[in-house]
Amino acid sequence: SVLGEQPEIIHNRSVFMRSTLTIDAECSASVFGLKNKTSQLNLIGSNPTPPNVNR
């Protein structure tokens, strides 16, 4: 029945929201870290492309 499926859908949605927030936080942290690394490398004089940056 539809009523039997609703709690599972709500649960899945909350789990999805939680994992998305976690990924976002990790992404922000790693991007921030990469910016710091890049500025340090620029001081040295080399400017390599950071690995696996998607945004």
Residue pairs with C-beta under 8 A, 6 or more apart in sequence:
27 55
31 53
31 55
34 50
34 53
37 50
38 47
38 50
41 47
41 48
